Amino acid sequence: MIQDRRLTINAELRADNPTPQKPTPPTNSVNKDDPDGNSTQEPKEGQNSPKKLSGYAIVWNTPSKDLGGFKEMVSPDALKGVDLSNVLMLNDHDYTQVLASVKAGTLKLTPDDKGLHFEATLPDTTTANDVFANVQAGNLDSCSFSFDVDDGADEWDKDDQGNITRTINQIKDLFDVSVVAVPAYDSTNVNTDSDDSNSSNSQNVKVNTRSYENFIKGENNKMTEKTIINNNENTETRSFENFIRSRGEMRDGLTTSGATAVIPEEVITPVLELKNSKYNLAQYATVKTVSSGSGHYPIAKRNNTAVLATKEELADIADVDANMFEDVKFDVKTRAGKIALSNEVVDDSAVDIVSEVKNQLQKLVDNTDNKNIMSVLTGDTFKKETASTTDDLKKIFNVDLDPALNKTWFVNQSGFNYLDTLKDNEGRYLLQPNPTAASGFALFGAPVVMISDTVMPNNSDGTFPMILGDIEEAVAVFRRNQVTAQWDKFDQFAQGLSVIVRNDYKPISADAAINISLSGQKAAGK
């Protein structure tokens, strides 16, 4: 089921000023001087009645503006037989910001000759008071309604000039009416009662495209098929897909930066938040989003010695004698790569091209993060140790690192294979099963993460590299979340996007991790 959202033309949204109410004694009131000592709560002088909004959520037979190749009207019979008992009034279609309800008796919906009229009694909440104030001030002047239709409940017409009109003949469900800020119909307005001369309204658009596409196909391709661009949370994603399919030539509705297209937030966010990847080391690091290319970022650090001091009554509070933050300097670098897209993938309308781009971008970000985080961890900032026995590893684990750290072992494939063969003096394998660890195993109670030999190759002397520590305390990843793409022509057989990401990688606490070179001698426990 697809919910359509439509702005309403000539909605006449009004904010009714609350009027002072004269106090009236309750029917069971008693005298203040009642000998029995009972008291009476009298209404406060000048108490206001509830605030109200009114207007039209739908106006019949009123054309919308161009919704992407067509205009739309709602038939006067569209609400016949529709159950309106569960309709809510919302702020901007947000179900966490309810303003009124038919079921509660605070919202009255009345279809008449003009459209669907509403009257809403607002609660005394911050949201409702803000909405009322904004409507009264003219900052909010639009309404919207959210609905769905069954197949065949709309019809399409094309006039001699090629203009296409969709008529909604029957609405299946009306979900909500809303006060909104962004209109999609041109002839809409909203006013308070103090200005009756300029009343209109609008609504937010989310178009159900299937019937439109069927209509276009039924025209035997006599006109150019046009993709509908939604004025909602999917707008930029759909525009970005158009950018890809048109090989960088289409820009309508797409944010650009110079000659590049800014990849929509709903595409890039899951990539940078690591929701799709198990193999990105940034999930263990401290990741910070920054708004500038360079600067200083105070990161709270571990401190085992700072304590709260005693104080006398009314005395000043003493400063905590400890540096509670690590001031990490960052300088965001621009990193670029190319995402190859075959002509067949781009041209095939059945392929979710945005998902394909997201998956390839994920791989690029993973590889970039892993290489740079590993460079920080294996650099000169962190202490280096050698180990040839499990006792050496135990000493590093127990003594060389602060016990307050959330320790994790990072080993490559070859080192993991070696550790997996080690046994203690009683013949028990040192690696113990741990379903919560990335590798499924733990060493001395700390989880083990296995990393590809490609990312973490063996040392030049043949020893196995290991990193022990709290990577969140050791490495900071700074991201500027604007990611851009530019269309590239590779050759006649393949095309693609060049993608630009801006980030930086810096060490935080030098005592939060240790580099270990483990020699392959099976002298376990000796």
C-alpha positions in Angstrom: 0.0 0.0 0.0 1.3 3.4 -1.0 0.2 6.5 0.9 -0.3 9.6 -1.3 0.0 13.0 0.3 -1.6 16.0 -1.3 -1.6 19.7 -0.6 -5.0 21.4 -0.7 -5.9 24.4 -2.8 -8.0 27.1 -1.1 -7.9 25.3 2.2 -8.7 28.4 4.2 -6.8 27.4 7.3 -7.7 29.6 10.2 -6.5 30.1 13.7 -9.4 31.0 16.0 -8.3 33.3 18.8 -9.3 31.9 22.2 -11.9 34.0 24.0 -11.9 34.8 27.7 -14.5 32.8 29.6 -16.4 34.3 32.6 -16.2 32.1 35.6 -19.4 30.2 36.4 -20.0 28.5 39.7 -20.5 24.7 39.4 -24.0 23.4 40.0 -22.8 21.6 43.1 -20.8 24.5 44.5 -20.9 25.4 48.1 -20.2 28.7 49.9 -16.6 29.4 50.8 -17.7 29.9 54.3 -19.5 26.5 54.5 -19.7 25.6 58.1 -18.5 22.1 57.3 -15.2 23.5 56.1 -15.6 22.5 52.5 -13.9 24.7 49.9 -14.9 25.4 46.3 -12.5 25.8 43.3 -13.8 28.6 41.2 -12.8 29.2 37.6 -10.0 31.7 37.2 -11.0 35.1 35.9 -10.3 35.6 32.2 -9.5 31.9 31.6 -9.3 31.3 27.8 -11.2 28.7 25.8 -9.1 26.2 23.8 -7.4 27.3 20.7 -8.9 26.1 17.4 -7.9 25.6 13.8 -10.3 25.3 10.9 -10.2 25.2 7.1 -10.5 22.7 4.2 -8.3 19.6 4.0 -9.5 18.8 0.5 -11.1 21.1 -2.1 -13.1 19.3 -4.9 -12.3 19.7 -8.6 -9.3 22.0 -8.0 -6.3 21.2 -10.3 -2.9 20.8 -8.6 0.3 22.2 -10.1 2.4 19.9 -12.3 3.2 16.8 -10.2 5.7 15.4 -12.8 3.9 15.2 -16.1 0.3 15.6 -14.9 -2.0 17.6 -12.7 -4.6 16.1 -10.3 -8.1 16.8 -9.0 -10.3 15.1 -6.4 -13.9 14.3 -7.2 -16.7 15.5 -4.9 -17.7 11.9 -4.5 -14.3 10.7 -3.5 -15.0 10.4 0.2 -18.4 8.6 -0.1 -18.5 5.6 2.1 -15.1 6.3 3.6 -14.8 5.8 7.3 -13.4 9.0 8.9 -13.7 7.9 12.5 -9.9 7.2 12.9 -8.6 10.3 11.1 -6.0 12.3 13.0 -4.8 15.9 12.6 -1.0 16.0 12.6 1.8 18.5 12.4 3.6 17.8 9.1 2.3 14.2 8.9 4.3 13.4 12.0 2.5 10.8 14.1 4.5 11.8 17.2 2.9 15.3 16.9 -0.9 14.7 17.1 -3.0 17.9 17.2 -6.5 16.5 17.2 -8.5 13.3 16.7 -11.9 12.4 15.4 -12.2 9.6 17.8 -11.4 11.9 20.8 -14.0 14.4 19.6 -11.3 17.1 19.1 -11.4 16.9 15.3 -14.6 17.4 13.2 -14.6 16.5 9.5 -17.5 17.7 7.3 -17.7 17.1 3.6 -19.7 19.9 1.9 -20.1 21.4 -1.5 -16.6 22.9 -1.5 -14.5 20.1 0.0 -13.7 18.4 3.3 -14.0 21.0 6.0 -12.3 20.5 9.4 -12.5 22.1 12.8 -9.8 21.1 15.3 -9.6 21.9 19.0 -6.0 22.0 20.0 -4.5 20.5 23.2 -2.4 22.7 25.5 0.9 21.2 24.4 4.1 22.9 23.2 3.7 21.5 19.6 0.0 22.6 19.4 0.8 26.1 20.8 3.7 26.5 18.4 1.6 25.4 15.4 -1.2 27.8 16.4 1.2 30.7 16.9 2.8 30.0 13.5 -0.5 29.8 11.7 -1.7 33.0 13.4 1.6 34.7 12.4 1.3 33.5 8.8 4.4 31.3 9.0 2.4 28.2 8.4 -0.3 28.6 5.7 -0.8 25.1 4.2 -2.7 21.9 4.9 -2.3 18.4 3.5 -4.1 15.1 3.6 -2.7 11.6 3.5 -4.7 8.8 1.7 -4.5 5.8 -0.5 -6.6 4.5 -3.4 -7.4 1.1 -4.9 -6.5 0.1 -8.5 -9.0 1.6 -10.8 -10.2 4.3 -8.4 -8.6 7.0 -10.5 -8.8 8.0 -14.1 -6.5 9.8 -16.6 -7.3 12.2 -19.4 -5.2 13.9 -22.0 -6.4 17.0 -23.8 -5.6 18.3 -27.2 -2.6 20.2 -25.9 -1.1 17.1 -24.4 -2.0 18.1 -20.8 -2.7 15.1 -18.6 -5.1 15.2 -15.6 -5.6 12.6 -13.0 -9.0 12.5 -11.2 -9.3 10.7 -7.9 -12.8 9.3 -8.0 -12.7 7.2 -4.8 -10.4 7.4 -1.8 -9.9 4.1 0.0 -8.6 5.4 3.3 -8.0 8.9 4.7 -5.2 8.6 7.2 -4.6 12.2 8.4 -5.0 15.8 7.7 -2.0 17.9 8.5 -0.7 21.4 8.9 2.4 21.7 6.7 5.0 24.3 5.7 5.9 23.3 2.1 3.1 23.6 -0.5 2.9 21.5 -3.6 -0.2 23.2 -5.0 0.3 26.8 -6.3 -3.2 28.2 -5.4 -3.1 27.5 -1.7 -3.3 29.6 1.4 -3.8 29.7 5.1 -4.9 32.6 7.2 -6.0 33.6 10.6 -9.5 35.0 11.2 -8.0 38.5 11.2 -7.5 38.3 7.4 -10.3 36.7 5.5 -9.3 38.1 2.2 -6.4 35.8 1.4 -7.3 32.2 2.3 -5.7 29.2 0.7 -3.8 26.0 1.4 -1.5 23.4 0.1 -0.4 19.9 0.6 2.7 17.7 0.5 3.0 15.4 -2.5 3.9 11.7 -2.6 2.7 10.3 -5.9 1.5 6.7 -6.5 3.2 6.2 -9.8 1.8 2.9 -11.0 -1.4 4.1 -12.5 0.4 6.9 -14.2 3.0 4.6 -15.7 0.2 2.3 -16.9 -1.5 5.3 -18.5 1.8 6.4 -20.2 2.3 2.9 -21.6 -1.3 2.8 -22.8 -0.5 5.9 -24.9 1.7 3.7 -27.1 4.7 5.8 -26.3 3.2 8.8 -28.2 4.8 11.1 -25.7 8.0 11.1 -23.7 7.8 9.0 -20.6 8.5 11.3 -17.6 9.7 10.1 -14.2 7.8 11.6 -11.3 9.9 13.3 -8.7 8.5 13.1 -5.2 8.5 16.2 -2.9 9.2 14.0 0.2 12.0 12.0 1.8 12.7 10.1 -1.4 13.1 13.1 -3.7 16.9 13.2 -3.8 17.2 9.4 -4.1 15.0 9.3 -7.1 16.7 12.3 -8.6 20.1 10.7 -8.0 18.9 7.5 -9.8 17.8 9.7 -12.7 21.3 11.3 -12.7 22.8 7.8 -13.0 20.4 6.5 -15.6 20.8 9.7 -17.7 24.6 9.4 -17.4 25.0 12.7 -15.5 22.8 14.8 -17.7 19.7 15.1 -15.5 19.9 17.6 -12.6 16.3 18.4 -11.7 15.7 18.1 -8.0 19.3 17.1 -7.4 21.7 19.0 -5.2 24.9 19.8 -6.9 28.4 21.0 -6.0 30.3 22.5 -8.9 30.2 19.9 -11.6 29.4 17.0 -9.2 26.1 15.7 -7.8 25.8 15.4 -4.0 24.9 11.9 -3.1 21.6 11.9 -1.1 21.9 11.6 2.7 19.6 8.5 2.7 22.1 6.8 0.4 25.3 7.8 2.0 24.3 7.7 5.7 24.1 3.8 6.0 27.4 3.6 4.3 29.2 5.9 6.7 27.3 4.6 9.7 28.6 1.1 8.8 25.2 -0.6 8.9 26.0 -2.7 5.9 29.5 -3.8 6.6 31.1 -6.3 9.0 34.6 -5.7 7.8 35.2 -2.0 8.5 37.6 -1.2 11.3 35.9 2.2 11.8 33.2 0.4 13.7 35.7 -0.1 16.5 37.1 3.5 16.4 35.7 6.8 17.5 33.8 8.3 14.6 33.1 12.1 14.6 31.2 14.1 12.0 32.8 17.5 11.4 31.5 20.5 9.6 34.9 22.1 8.7 37.9 20.9 6.8 40.3 21.2 9.7 40.4 22.1 13.3 40.5 20.6 16.8 38.1 18.2 18.3 38.0 17.6 22.1 37.4 13.8 22.7 36.7 12.6 26.2 39.4 10.3 27.4 40.0 7.7 30.0 41.2 9.0 33.4 41.8 6.7 36.4 43.1 9.2 38.9 40.7 12.1 38.8 38.4 12.2 41.9 35.7 14.5 43.2 37.0 16.7 46.1 35.2 17.4 49.3 33.8 20.9 49.8 32.5 22.9 52.7 29.0 24.2 52.6 28.7 27.3 50.4 32.3 27.0 49.3 33.4 27.2 45.7 33.7 23.9 43.9 37.4 23.1 43.2 38.6 22.2 39.7 39.2 18.6 39.0 42.9 18.2 38.8 42.9 16.2 35.5 42.8 16.7 31.8 39.5 15.1 30.9 39.8 15.6 27.1 42.2 14.7 24.4 42.5 17.7 21.9 42.7 15.9 18.6 43.7 18.0 15.6 42.2 16.9 12.3 42.8 17.9 8.7 40.2 16.4 6.4 41.6 15.0 3.2 39.7 14.5 -0.1 39.8 10.9 -1.3 38.4 9.8 -4.6 37.8 6.6 -6.5 35.8 5.3 -9.4 32.7 3.0 -9.3 32.3 1.1 -12.5 28.8 0.5 -13.9 28.3 -1.5 -17.0 26.0 -0.2 -19.7 23.7 -3.1 -19.2 23.3 -2.3 -15.5 22.6 1.3 -16.2 20.1 0.6 -19.0 18.2 -2.2 -17.3 15.2 -0.6 -15.6 14.7 -3.6 -13.4 18.0 -3.1 -11.6 18.0 -1.0 -8.4 20.8 1.1 -9.5 21.0 3.2 -6.3 21.6 0.0 -4.3 24.3 -1.1 -6.7 26.1 2.2 -6.3 25.6 2.0 -2.5 27.2 -1.5 -2.4 30.2 -0.4 -4.4 30.6 2.8 -2.4 30.5 0.6 0.8 33.5 -1.4 -0.5 35.4 1.8 -1.3 34.7 3.3 2.1 35.6 0.0 3.8 38.9 -0.4 2.0 39.8 3.3 2.6 38.9 3.1 6.3 40.8 -0.1 6.9 44.0 1.0 5.2 44.1 4.3 7.0 43.1 3.0 10.4 45.7 0.3 10.1 48.3 2.9 9.2 47.5 4.9 12.4 47.6 1.8 14.6 50.9 0.5 13.2 52.6 3.9 13.2 55.0 5.4 15.7 52.3 6.6 18.1 51.7 3.2 19.7 54.1 1.0 21.7 55.6 -2.0 20.0 56.3 -5.4 21.7 57.5 -8.8 20.7 56.1 -12.1 21.9 57.3 -15.7 21.4 55.2 -17.5 24.1 51.7 -17.3 25.4 53.3 -16.0 28.7 54.6 -13.0 26.8 51.0 -12.4 25.5 49.6 -12.7 29.0 52.1 -10.2 30.4 51.1 -7.7 27.7 47.5 -8.3 28.3 47.6 -8.2 32.1 50.4 -5.6 32.7 51.2 -3.4 29.8 47.7 -2.1 29.1 45.3 -0.3 31.5 42.7 -2.8 32.8 40.0 -0.1 32.3 40.4 -0.5 28.6 37.9 -2.5 26.6 40.5 -4.7 25.1 40.2 -6.5 21.7 42.8 -8.6 19.9 43.3 -7.8 16.1 45.1 -10.5 14.2 45.5 -11.4 10.5 44.4 -14.7 9.0 47.9 -16.3 9.3 48.2 -15.2 12.9 44.7 -16.4 13.8 45.5 -19.8 12.2 48.6 -20.0 14.4 46.9 -19.0 17.6 44.1 -21.6 16.8 46.7 -24.4 17.1 48.1 -23.3 20.5 47.4 -25.2 23.7 48.2 -24.5 27.3 50.1 -26.9 29.6 47.0 -28.9 30.2 46.3 -29.4 26.5 43.4 -26.9 26.2 43.2 -24.7 23.2 44.0 -21.0 24.1 41.3 -19.7 21.7 38.0 -20.2 23.4 34.6 -20.0 21.7 32.9 -16.6 22.2 29.8 -16.0 20.0 29.9 -12.3 20.6 33.3 -11.9 19.1 33.7 -11.1 15.4 35.8 -14.2 14.8 33.7 -16.3 17.2 36.7 -16.7 19.6 38.3 -15.0 22.6 41.9 -15.0 23.9 42.3 -14.5 27.7 38.7 -13.4 27.8 39.1 -10.6 25.2 37.4 -11.0 21.8 39.5 -11.7 18.7 38.9 -10.0 15.4 40.4 -11.6 12.3 41.6 -9.3 9.6 42.5 -10.2 6.0 46.2 -10.8 5.3 45.8 -8.2 2.6 44.9 -5.5 5.0 47.3 -6.7 7.8 50.2 -8.5 6.1 52.8 -10.5 7.9 55.9 -8.6 9.1 58.9 -8.6 6.9 60.7 -10.9 9.3 57.9 -13.5 9.1 56.4 -12.8 12.5 52.6 -12.4 12.8 51.3 -8.9 13.5 48.9 -8.4 16.4 47.2 -5.4 17.9 45.8 -5.4 21.4 43.9 -2.5 22.8 40.8 -0.3 22.8 40.5 1.0 19.3 37.8 3.5 20.3 40.3 5.1 22.7 43.1 4.8 20.1 41.8 6.1 16.8 39.5 8.9 15.7 37.8 8.9 12.3 36.7 12.4 11.2 34.1 12.6 8.4 32.6 15.4 6.4 29.5 13.7 5.3 29.1 15.4 2.0 29.9 12.8 -0.6 29.9 13.7 -4.3 29.8 11.9 -7.6 30.6 12.8 -11.1 29.8 10.8 -14.2 32.7 9.3 -16.0 33.0 7.7 -19.4 35.6 4.9 -19.1 35.3 3.4 -22.6 32.6 2.2 -25.0 31.9 -0.9 -22.9 31.7 0.5 -19.4 30.9 3.7 -17.7 30.6 4.8 -14.1 30.9 7.4 -11.3 34.0 9.0 -9.8 33.2 9.3 -6.1 34.8 11.8 -3.7 34.7 11.3 0.1 36.2 13.7 2.7 37.7 12.3 5.9 40.7 12.0 8.2 42.2 9.5 10.6 44.1 10.4 13.8 45.5 8.7 16.9 43.9 9.7 20.3 45.6 8.1 23.3 49.0 6.6 22.8 48.6 4.2 25.7 45.3 2.7 24.4 46.9 0.0 22.1 50.1 -2.0 21.6 51.6 -3.5 18.4 52.8 -7.0 18.9 55.1 -9.1 16.7 54.3 -12.8 17.5 56.9 -15.4 16.4 55.6 -18.8 15.4 57.2 -20.9 18.1 54.8 -23.4 19.8 56.3 -23.0 23.3 52.9 -22.4 24.9 53.1 -21.5 28.5 56.9 -21.9 28.7 
